[in-house]
Amino acid sequence: MKLRTSLTAALMLTASSMATHAQDVTLRVADSLPVGHYMTKGVLEPLMAAAQESTGVTFQHFPAEQLGKAKDMLSLVQTGVADIAYVGASYVADKLPLSSVGELPEAFETSCQGTKAFWEIAKPGGTLDQAEYAPEGVRVLAVLVLPPYQLYSAKDITDLASISGQKIRATGAAKQLALSKLGAVPVAMSAPETREALSRGTVDGIAFATGSIRAYDLVPHLKTSTTGANFGSFVATWMIAQSKFDSLSPELQTALTEAGEAATLNGCTETDAATDGEVQAMKDGGITFVQLPEADMASLTQTMGSIGDEWAAELDGRNRPGTEVLNAFRAALKAE
């Protein structure tokens, strides 16, 4: 009885000590998203709230590029400037080229279809984690794959021919390759740069997520948009350095892991639920949504269908496991 009492007391003391330790921890979180962005509300805020409630850990959030530009987020985590950061895969394609697999125009129509499949390969121990994240010294806490991108333009979009020659903002090799095949001129830039680029005429249009158009105040600069097409997607991840994660208490590690997975599912669910409302708001703002002619849609599907294999082959040629990661992502999609 004395042994059991002593053991119970020891466990309670350990748990109390761990909770106290977590309460003394403050994690710095950086992102490039505007204040109030739906990805922050759908993913980051639930993650922070759940971890704080269960452990007492606190967070300092630095949104809107306060700690660095979108392209700097990965290095902020790796160097310890930030403990957790929002990392857009296509913004750091030079360091994380395999992560663009989720941005390919593959067989998914909703955010949750793409997100759940990407999570399977990106979470610790997954194919993508082993091939890319672990070697870079980082791990994902949460991910979000957006619904297929549409093309938004300050000019008239009537068919595929009308896209040819337009300068279109597009991030990542996959979307840039797709636009080049359609005769457009892809221009690489991060989302925070698009408003100024459209207002100055640096670009004619953008390949963009439906839910982000109003968030970046782009409606006044756009005239038409495609609908029902698939021009690829965007992969958002929330990362922590593995060394930082390892330095945290087991309790806090578990809390962050569980909160991240729950936030991943919450984010894609909210993103899908908000899509119709965003489209209507943009229509009310003056954007005309255009259904491409049937023959053009068939041609687009055929063109997009070749992008994934070309992307994988190019990475294979650079001694990166492009085909392995693509096959893993496709298998995860089929399992959904």
Sequence and secondary structure as in RCSB ss.txt:
>XXXX:A:sequence
MKLRTSLTAALMLTASSMATHAQDVTLRVADSLPVGHYMTKGVLEPLMAAAQESTGVTFQHFPAEQLGKAKDMLS
LVQTGVADIAYVGASYVADKLPLSSVGELPEAFETSCQGTKAFWEIAKPGGTLDQAEYAPEGVRVLAVLVLPPYQ
LYSAKDITDLASISGQKIRATGAAKQLALSKLGAVPVAMSAPETREALSRGTVDGIAFATGSIRAYDLVPHLKTS
TTGANFGSFVATWMIAQSKFDSLSPELQTALTEAGEAATLNGCTETDAATDGEVQAMKDGGITFVQLPEADMASL
TQTMGSIGDEWAAELDGRNRPGTEVLNAFRAALKAE
>XXXX:A:secstr
 HHHHHHHHHHHHHHHHHHHHHHT EEEEE  S TT HHIIIIIHHHHHHHHHHH  EEEEE TTSSS GGGHHH
HHHHTS SEEEEEGGGGTTT GGGGGGGS  S  SHHHHHHHHHHHHSTTSHHIIIIIHHHTEEEEEEEE S  E
EEESS   SHHHHTT EEE  SHHHHHHHHHTT EEE   GGGHHHHHHHTS SEEEE GGGTTTTT GGG  EE
E S      EEEEEEEHHHHHHS HHHHHHHHHHHHHHHHHHHHHHHHHHHHHHHHHHHTT EEE   HHHHHHH
HHHHHTHHHHHHHHHHTTT  HHHHHHHHHHHHHH 
